[in-house]
Amino acid sequence: MEQAKEQIFIYGAGKIGGQAASLALATGRQLIAWMDANPAHAGEERCGAAIYGLEDFPDDHVSRIIVAVANAYESIRQTLVEHGIAAGRIVRYGAFLFETAQEMAASLPEAGDAVPADTVDVYISLPLGFILGGVEAFCMELYQRLTGMGFSVKFLCLSDAEKPPASLQPDMIFLPEGASFAVHVREAMKFFQQHHGAAIIMNWLEEISLAAAAMQQRCRLRILSIMHSDVEDVYRNNAMLASCIQSFIGVSDAACRHLAEAGIDPAKIHSVTLPLAGTGTLVRSYAQGDAPLRIGYAGRIVKRPKRIDLQLELIRRLEAAGIPYEYHFMGSGTYEDEVRVFIGRENLGSHVFLHPPCARMNIGTFWQQIDVCISTSIWEGRGISILEAMMWGTVPIITETAGAHQDIEDGRDGYIVPIGDVDAMTERVLELAQHRNRLPVMGGNAHDRVRKYGNFEVFDALWRRLLDGAAEIS
């Protein structure tokens, strides 16, 4: 007798919910309905199921509820329990994705002969390709270090990934085009069926890394997970995959601590700082007297998680204060148009500028012309752009994200302000504008601190050890 299909609800009708729904439907489950806290979505339909609010969804009091929202699982779980839903019915999306991916892997037909393991030593999962971002910058540096050590390294990307520089194209592998999250996962699984025994470097839970985890034992893959963030869903997802992951690499001490708190064996956790190439002796100038204070930001121009909208509010405060300043944005992203409109509407074109991204090798030229580096992020794994700014003597004023206290002694080599506190950030900028003599002192301290991060030997030794071909694959 055919087993009845499992029925589920999904809480969260956004991107993560769509991923959960895609895998659910691909593995024969039935989506009864969605729940979503945004009343604007009520009454809409996705994947053949209607979206309801929590108060009126058609609960059958039996089926599991998949919480498919980033960084809010505990609070949502508590809300659901308070509405009378049994705690045993509530499931984190990461656990559900892994469960359904394992089912998909088990149903794959056997493939032909695998490619010998020594064809490629390391695959770096980078599904989005080379968009502007810290993860991509880290992976590019890692690629260069590993290839310099003699490893054969390839990037694994989805078919629509952002294309790399021409020099990297021979080392890019694009998976076949897929119409859904589930298809992408399946295509990645098929790839791993042909490539046994390699090391897979993952950066977050996405299609390729999920497929690798589900195929880990079957294809004898060695998975290394880089923790670029300390937000809850990232380290919880890593903890959930712990049995499949050989080593965890945290880019900040905070990320490593949270992994251990989540139950990961400390022996499997390694802390690493991306080495920075810079200058041994700092030679630069700072704005003095009545010259405009030069303020800069380099990175993705997006609202979340960078909160560029808060930087626009900072500019309003600086205008009201009447100080001479220049503000330079360097980067690209989905919030670019809003920045351009803001500059035009407020008539700021003479001293607020939006520059396109530059090659990372040239970023020092930008920061040497900037006095103050701003970051308004609501989360950062370890702000590479901030460290680069400090390397070139720029004084950072940043929000209290992961790595902030690891890299900055507040008041000595920069300032740390509460997340979202534009008043505190404005106050610190005005302090530096009024006390220009602090700039060379704090900038020099910042440079001296970050210059110690340029230890490529330690970085290389860690990755050699992690990628040792003799390491046991469990």
TACOR-V343469 format. One record per backbone hydrogen bond with DSSP energy under -0.5 kcal/mol. CO is the residue of the C=O (numbers start at 0). NH is the residue of the N-H. Records with the same first field share a line. If there is no record, write none. Layout:
CO = NH ; NH
This chain:
5 = 29
6 = 63
7 = 31 ; 32
8 = 65
9 = 11 ; 34
10 = 67
13 = 17
14 = 18
15 = 19
16 = 20
17 = 21
18 = 22
19 = 23
20 = 24
21 = 25
22 = 26
23 = 28
24 = 27
29 = 7 ; 31
32 = 9
33 = 51
34 = 11
36 = 38
37 = 40
38 = 41
40 = 43
43 = 50
45 = 48
48 = 45
49 = 33
50 = 42
51 = 35
52 = 55 ; 56
56 = 58
63 = 8 ; 65
64 = 66 ; 90
65 = 10 ; 67
66 = 68 ; 92
67 = 16
68 = 71
71 = 75
72 = 76
73 = 77
74 = 78
75 = 79
76 = 80
77 = 81
78 = 82
79 = 82 ; 84
80 = 83
85 = 88
86 = 89
88 = 64
90 = 66
91 = 95
92 = 96
93 = 97
94 = 98
95 = 99
96 = 100
97 = 101
98 = 102
99 = 103
100 = 104
101 = 105
102 = 106
103 = 107
104 = 107
114 = 195
115 = 118
116 = 119
120 = 198
121 = 153
122 = 124 ; 200
123 = 125 ; 155
125 = 128
126 = 157
127 = 161
128 = 130
130 = 132
132 = 136
133 = 137
134 = 138
135 = 139
136 = 140
137 = 141
138 = 142
139 = 143
140 = 144
141 = 145
142 = 146
143 = 147
144 = 148
145 = 150
146 = 149
150 = 152
151 = 120 ; 121
153 = 123
154 = 156 ; 172
155 = 125
156 = 174
157 = 160
161 = 129
164 = 167 ; 168
165 = 168
167 = 170
168 = 171
170 = 154
172 = 156 ; 174
179 = 183
180 = 184
181 = 185
182 = 186
183 = 187
184 = 188
185 = 189
186 = 190
187 = 191
188 = 192
189 = 193
190 = 193
191 = 194
193 = 114
194 = 197
197 = 221
198 = 122
199 = 201 ; 223
200 = 124
201 = 225
202 = 227
203 = 205
205 = 209
206 = 210
207 = 211
208 = 212
209 = 213
210 = 214
212 = 215
214 = 218
215 = 219 ; 220
216 = 219
218 = 196
220 = 222
221 = 199
222 = 245 ; 246
223 = 201 ; 225
224 = 226 ; 248
225 = 227
226 = 250
230 = 233 ; 234
231 = 235
232 = 236
233 = 237
234 = 238
235 = 239
236 = 240
238 = 241
240 = 243 ; 244
241 = 244
243 = 222
246 = 224
247 = 249 ; 269
248 = 226
249 = 271
251 = 255
252 = 256
253 = 257
254 = 258
255 = 259
256 = 260
257 = 261
258 = 263
259 = 262
264 = 267
265 = 268
267 = 247
269 = 249
275 = 277
279 = 281
280 = 282
287 = 290
292 = 294 ; 325
293 = 370 ; 371
294 = 327
295 = 373
296 = 329
299 = 301
300 = 334
301 = 307
302 = 306
304 = 377 ; 378
305 = 375
306 = 309 ; 310
307 = 311
308 = 312
309 = 313
310 = 314
311 = 315
312 = 316
313 = 317
314 = 318
315 = 319
316 = 320
317 = 321 ; 322
318 = 321
323 = 292
325 = 294
326 = 328 ; 352
327 = 296
328 = 354
329 = 298
331 = 300
332 = 335
334 = 338
335 = 339
336 = 340
337 = 341
338 = 342
339 = 343
340 = 344
341 = 345
342 = 347
343 = 346
347 = 350 ; 351
350 = 326
352 = 328 ; 354
354 = 330
358 = 361
359 = 362
361 = 364 ; 365
362 = 366
363 = 367
365 = 368
366 = 369
370 = 394
371 = 295
372 = 396
374 = 398
379 = 401
381 = 383
382 = 386
383 = 387
384 = 388
385 = 389
386 = 390
387 = 391
388 = 391 ; 393
389 = 392
393 = 395
394 = 372
395 = 414
396 = 374
397 = 416
398 = 400
400 = 403
402 = 406
403 = 407
407 = 409
408 = 411 ; 412 ; 413
412 = 395
413 = 410
414 = 397
416 = 399
417 = 420
419 = 421
420 = 424
421 = 425
422 = 426
423 = 427
424 = 428
425 = 429
426 = 430
427 = 431
428 = 432
429 = 433
430 = 434
434 = 437
435 = 438 ; 439
436 = 440
437 = 441
438 = 442
439 = 443
440 = 444
441 = 445
442 = 446
443 = 447
444 = 448
445 = 449
446 = 450
447 = 451
448 = 451
449 = 452
450 = 453
453 = 455
454 = 458
455 = 459
456 = 460
457 = 461
458 = 462
459 = 463
460 = 464
461 = 465
462 = 466
464 = 467
467 = 470
471 = 473
